[in-house]
Amino acid sequence: MQNVVLGIDLGTSSVKIVMLNKQGELVGQCTQSYPLIEVKDNFVEQDPGVWVEQTIRGIEMLLQQVTDVIVEGISFSGQMHGLVMLSEQLQPLRNAILWNDTRTTSQCRLIKDTLGEKLYSITKNDALEGFTLPKLLWVKEHEPNIYEQLHMFVLPKDYLRFKLTGELCIEPSDAAGTLLFDMDNQSWSKEICASFNIPQTVCPPLVTSDQLVGYLLPKYKELFSQNSEISVYAGGADNACGALGAGIVNPRSALVSIGTSGVVLTPSDTARYVGNFIHSFSYLEKFSNYIMGVTLAAGESLRWYKSTFAPNLDFDNLLHEIEGIPIGSNGLLYTPYLFGERTPYGDANIRASFIGIKNTHHRSHFTRAIVEGITFSLKQCFDLLKEQNNQIEQIVCIGGAVKNEIWLQIVADIFGMPVSKLTNEQGPALGAAMIAGIGVGWFESYEQAVSICVETSRTLLPNMNNHQQYTKYFECYKLIYSETVSINDMLKNIVNEV
């Protein structure tokens, strides 16, 4: 019999649950998927009830796989920004509107026009379609009957935690992504709420990430067949938890995460507005911060490409084809703007492009162009972070790229820096489990948790000859946005006329 904690990561396409022991070893894991609800172009939603159902199913499966354990604590990570609206009876009023939903361009304009420079001084962020406040204002305008019933909003992981414990709360790493949060004072902004006639009471109570917020409800505790209570801790946003799970706890290191979206993140000494659609968010420790750039369709670009053009190939075989393709895919470039783009453009209208197609290109060239385009987009984010933090010496990569050595080497070559992969690459779920470990008293600090739970398995060095070639392609890549932005605006207008 061994004591363990659980980390639950509520992602965009699936919930992942990991089991961690006191020695920092993962003793079990389970993943359960769920669908997106794409009601029309730019609208992306999910049913919050499905999150709960699949999480419980995942816990049941994990406990069948790993027996003779006592679960001391549970904590959570989750997709950021998503809006879950609750009635007075604490029932969802509609489907959750997700981070990659971009219907709220006009609401973002309203926020900027109303708040002006105060937006940046209070939130340290730009108004972007993915954030929570624009979604709230969209519902207020387009679904007033639903908005009028709003008692409180929460973010995805906080809804899941509420259903398992009966306790409603949010912590700063997720609150910072709502555009309703005062970063300097680590509190809800009275000024922003008042500017849009939003009662501050609809904002959930604030707690810290490793704070004990409750215990598992009896009907769910029964799953574990143990007498002792199961403590539940607040947790954090997926990017913050992913950074913790990768050992990113000081400004000398940066995270490159390639999931559905792509993220480049580094800790920051202060909360400050950076510009260029770089986000400034709260980290997991009180008064700690990080800055982050985002590519909206990173792994999603490869998933879309495979399902559309190579549905019968698995990802391993698809990526194996790119090994013999030269750098730059023989003059073929891809921009991963399937949903628009976050950093550095903040443009919901821009769309993806293949540039340079010729009759000598085959599927393998397009596959490599997809991989290189995703990585170029992340390099744009990294260069902007490096301007703010020139201490970065180490890159840790998690997500899709680490599963393929060719792609990981492409990251090292395009960035021109050593790139490390981890022995146990479990991302946000591991970070959530580490928070639970801190909560139950296993680890004295986030740094100690990292020293025990996180291990580098390999570091790939860049081929500087390849880096020089990639630099030339990267300069071409950066021109594509400005050369296609007006075309995409025209195309959107034509489509909207039909």
Backbone hydrogen bonds, N-H to C=O, Kabsch-Sander energy under -0.5 kcal/mol:
donor,donor_aa,acceptor,acceptor_aa,energy
2,Q,68,D,-1.8
4,V,70,I,-2.7
5,V,20,L,-2.3
6,L,73,G,-2.3
7,G,18,V,-2.3
8,I,75,S,-2.3
9,D,7,G,-0.6
9,D,16,K,-3.2
10,L,8,I,-0.7
10,L,77,S,-2.9
11,G,9,D,-1.2
11,G,14,S,-2.0
15,V,32,Q,-3.0
16,K,9,D,-2.5
17,I,30,C,-3.0
18,V,7,G,-2.4
19,M,28,G,-2.8
20,L,5,V,-2.6
21,N,25,E,-2.3
22,K,3,N,-0.6
24,G,21,N,-1.9
27,V,19,M,-2.5
27,V,25,E,-0.6
28,G,19,M,-0.9
30,C,17,I,-2.2
32,Q,15,V,-2.4
34,Y,13,S,-2.3
37,I,45,E,-3.0
38,E,36,L,-0.6
39,V,37,I,-1.0
40,K,43,F,-0.5
43,F,40,K,-2.4
44,V,42,N,-0.6
45,E,37,I,-2.4
46,Q,96,A,-1.7
50,V,47,D,-1.4
51,W,47,D,-0.9
52,V,48,P,-1.3
53,E,49,G,-2.3
54,Q,50,V,-2.7
55,T,51,W,-1.9
56,I,52,V,-2.5
57,R,53,E,-2.2
58,G,54,Q,-2.3
59,I,55,T,-2.5
60,E,56,I,-2.5
61,M,57,R,-2.3
62,L,58,G,-2.5
63,L,59,I,-2.4
64,Q,60,E,-1.1
65,Q,61,M,-1.6
66,V,62,L,-2.6
67,T,65,Q,-0.6
70,I,2,Q,-2.3
71,V,69,V,-0.5
72,E,4,V,-3.1
72,E,70,I,-0.7
73,G,4,V,-0.7
74,I,231,S,-2.1
75,S,6,L,-1.8
77,S,8,I,-2.8
78,G,236,G,-0.9
79,Q,10,L,-2.4
82,G,80,M,-0.7
83,L,97,I,-2.4
84,V,82,G,-0.6
84,V,154,V,-2.1
85,M,83,L,-0.5
86,L,152,M,-2.6
87,S,91,Q,-2.5
90,L,87,S,-2.2
93,L,85,M,-2.8
96,A,46,Q,-2.6
97,I,83,L,-1.6
98,L,44,V,-2.4
98,L,96,A,-0.6
101,D,98,L,-1.5
102,T,42,N,-1.8
108,C,104,T,-2.1
109,R,105,T,-1.9
110,L,106,S,-2.0
111,I,107,Q,-2.3
112,K,108,C,-2.3
113,D,109,R,-2.9
114,T,110,L,-2.5
115,L,111,I,-2.6
116,G,112,K,-2.3
118,K,115,L,-1.8
119,L,116,G,-1.3
120,Y,116,G,-0.5
121,S,117,E,-2.1
122,I,118,K,-2.5
123,T,119,L,-2.3
124,K,119,L,-0.6
124,K,120,Y,-1.1
125,N,119,L,-0.6
128,L,126,D,-0.7
131,F,128,L,-1.6
132,T,177,G,-1.0
133,L,178,T,-2.3
135,K,131,F,-0.8
136,L,132,T,-2.2
137,L,133,L,-2.4
138,W,134,P,-2.0
139,V,135,K,-2.3
140,K,136,L,-2.0
141,E,137,L,-1.8
142,H,138,W,-3.1
143,E,139,V,-2.5
146,I,143,E,-1.1
147,Y,143,E,-2.3
148,E,144,P,-2.4
149,Q,146,I,-1.3
150,L,147,Y,-1.9
151,H,86,L,-3.2
152,M,86,L,-1.4
153,F,202,V,-2.5
154,V,84,V,-2.3
158,D,155,L,-0.5
159,Y,155,L,-1.9
160,L,156,P,-2.1
161,R,157,K,-2.6
162,F,158,D,-2.0
163,K,159,Y,-2.3
164,L,160,L,-1.5
165,T,161,R,-1.6
166,G,162,F,-3.6
170,I,205,P,-2.3
174,D,171,E,-1.1
175,A,171,E,-2.3
176,A,172,P,-2.5
177,G,174,D,-1.4
178,T,175,A,-1.7
180,L,175,A,-0.5
182,D,187,S,-3.5
183,M,122,I,-2.4
183,M,181,F,-0.9
186,Q,182,D,-1.4
187,S,182,D,-1.3
189,S,180,L,-2.8
190,K,188,W,-0.7
193,C,189,S,-2.1
194,A,190,K,-2.5
195,S,191,E,-2.0
196,F,192,I,-1.1
196,F,193,C,-0.7
197,N,194,A,-1.3
198,I,193,C,-3.0
202,V,199,P,-2.0
203,C,200,Q,-1.6
207,V,170,I,-2.2
209,S,284,L,-0.7
211,Q,208,T,-1.6
213,V,211,Q,-0.5
213,V,232,V,-2.6
214,G,232,V,-1.0
216,L,230,I,-2.0
217,L,164,L,-2.8
220,Y,217,L,-1.4
221,K,217,L,-2.6
222,E,218,P,-1.7
223,L,220,Y,-1.4
224,F,221,K,-1.9
225,S,222,E,-0.9
231,S,72,E,-1.9
231,S,229,E,-0.6
232,V,214,G,-2.5
233,Y,74,I,-2.8
234,A,211,Q,-1.5
235,G,209,S,-2.9
236,G,76,F,-2.3
238,D,78,G,-2.5
241,C,237,A,-2.8
242,G,238,D,-2.7
243,A,239,N,-2.0
244,L,240,A,-2.2
245,G,241,C,-2.8
246,A,242,G,-0.9
246,A,243,A,-0.6
247,G,244,L,-1.7
248,I,243,A,-2.9
249,V,247,G,-1.3
253,S,250,N,-1.8
254,A,394,Q,-2.1
255,L,265,L,-3.0
256,V,396,V,-2.6
257,S,255,L,-0.5
257,S,263,V,-3.0
258,I,256,V,-0.5
258,I,398,I,-2.4
259,G,257,S,-0.7
259,G,261,S,-2.5
262,G,295,T,-3.4
263,V,257,S,-2.6
264,V,293,G,-2.3
265,L,255,L,-2.2
266,T,291,I,-2.1
268,S,289,N,-2.4
272,R,270,T,-0.7
274,V,124,K,-0.5
278,I,275,G,-1.8
279,H,292,M,-3.1
281,F,290,Y,-2.4
283,Y,288,S,-2.7
288,S,285,E,-2.0
289,N,268,S,-1.0
290,Y,281,F,-2.4
291,I,266,T,-2.4
292,M,279,H,-2.2
293,G,264,V,-2.6
295,T,262,G,-2.8
296,L,294,V,-0.6
297,A,336,P,-0.7
298,A,260,T,-1.2
298,A,295,T,-0.5
299,G,259,G,-2.5
300,E,260,T,-1.9
301,S,298,A,-1.2
302,L,298,A,-1.1
303,R,299,G,-2.5
304,W,300,E,-2.9
305,Y,301,S,-2.4
306,K,302,L,-2.7
307,S,303,R,-2.6
308,T,304,W,-1.8
309,F,305,Y,-3.0
310,A,305,Y,-0.6
310,A,306,K,-2.2
313,L,310,A,-1.6
318,L,314,D,-2.3
319,L,315,F,-2.7
320,H,316,D,-1.7
321,E,317,N,-1.0
321,E,318,L,-0.6
322,I,319,L,-1.3
323,E,320,H,-1.2
324,G,321,E,-0.6
325,I,322,I,-1.5
329,S,326,P,-2.0
331,G,328,G,-0.8
332,L,328,G,-1.8
333,L,331,G,-0.5
333,L,355,I,-2.7
335,T,353,S,-2.2
337,Y,335,T,-1.7
339,F,340,G,-0.7
340,G,337,Y,-1.2
341,E,347,D,-2.8
343,T,294,V,-2.3
346,G,342,R,-3.5
347,D,341,E,-2.0
348,A,346,G,-0.5
353,S,335,T,-1.0
355,I,333,L,-2.9
361,H,358,K,-1.9
365,H,362,H,-0.9
366,F,362,H,-1.7
367,T,363,R,-2.5
368,R,364,S,-2.2
369,A,365,H,-2.4
370,I,366,F,-2.2
371,V,367,T,-2.0
372,E,368,R,-3.0
373,G,369,A,-2.8
374,I,370,I,-2.4
375,T,371,V,-1.9
376,F,372,E,-2.8
377,S,373,G,-2.1
378,L,374,I,-1.8
379,K,375,T,-2.1
380,Q,376,F,-2.0
381,C,377,S,-1.5
382,F,378,L,-2.6
383,D,379,K,-2.6
384,L,380,Q,-1.5
385,L,381,C,-2.0
386,K,382,F,-2.7
387,E,383,D,-1.3
388,Q,384,L,-0.8
388,Q,385,L,-0.8
389,N,385,L,-2.2
392,I,389,N,-1.0
393,E,252,R,-3.3
394,Q,252,R,-1.7
395,I,418,P,-0.9
396,V,254,A,-2.6
397,C,420,S,-2.7
398,I,256,V,-2.4
400,G,258,I,-3.4
402,V,399,G,-0.9
403,K,400,G,-1.2
404,N,401,A,-1.8
408,L,401,A,-0.6
408,L,404,N,-2.4
409,Q,405,E,-2.2
410,I,406,I,-2.0
411,V,407,W,-2.2
412,A,408,L,-2.0
413,D,409,Q,-2.7
414,I,410,I,-2.9
415,F,411,V,-2.5
416,G,412,A,-1.8
417,M,412,A,-1.0
419,V,460,L,-2.4
420,S,395,I,-2.9
421,K,458,R,-2.8
423,T,455,E,-3.1
425,E,423,T,-0.6
426,Q,424,N,-1.4
429,A,426,Q,-1.1
430,L,426,Q,-0.7
430,L,427,G,-0.6
431,G,427,G,-1.9
432,A,428,P,-2.6
433,A,429,A,-2.1
434,M,430,L,-2.5
435,I,431,G,-1.9
436,A,432,A,-2.0
437,G,433,A,-2.2
438,I,434,M,-2.2
439,G,435,I,-2.7
440,V,436,A,-2.3
441,G,438,I,-0.9
442,W,437,G,-2.3
443,F,437,G,-1.0
449,A,445,S,-2.1
450,V,446,Y,-2.2
451,S,447,E,-2.3
452,I,448,Q,-1.6
453,C,449,A,-2.6
454,V,450,V,-2.4
457,S,421,K,-2.1
458,R,421,K,-1.4
460,L,419,V,-3.0
464,M,462,P,-0.9
467,H,463,N,-2.4
468,Q,464,M,-2.0
469,Q,465,N,-1.7
470,Y,466,N,-2.8
471,T,467,H,-2.2
472,K,468,Q,-1.1
472,K,469,Q,-0.5
473,Y,469,Q,-1.6
474,F,470,Y,-2.9
475,E,471,T,-1.7
476,C,472,K,-1.4
477,Y,473,Y,-2.7
478,K,474,F,-2.3
479,L,475,E,-0.6
479,L,476,C,-1.1
480,I,476,C,-0.7
480,I,477,Y,-1.3
481,Y,477,Y,-0.5
483,E,479,L,-1.6
484,T,480,I,-1.3
484,T,481,Y,-1.0
485,V,481,Y,-1.8
488,N,484,T,-2.5
489,D,485,V,-1.8
490,M,486,S,-2.2
491,L,487,I,-2.5
492,K,488,N,-2.3
493,N,489,D,-2.0
494,I,490,M,-2.2
495,V,491,L,-2.6
496,N,492,K,-2.5
497,E,493,N,-1.2
498,V,494,I,-1.0
498,V,495,V,-0.7
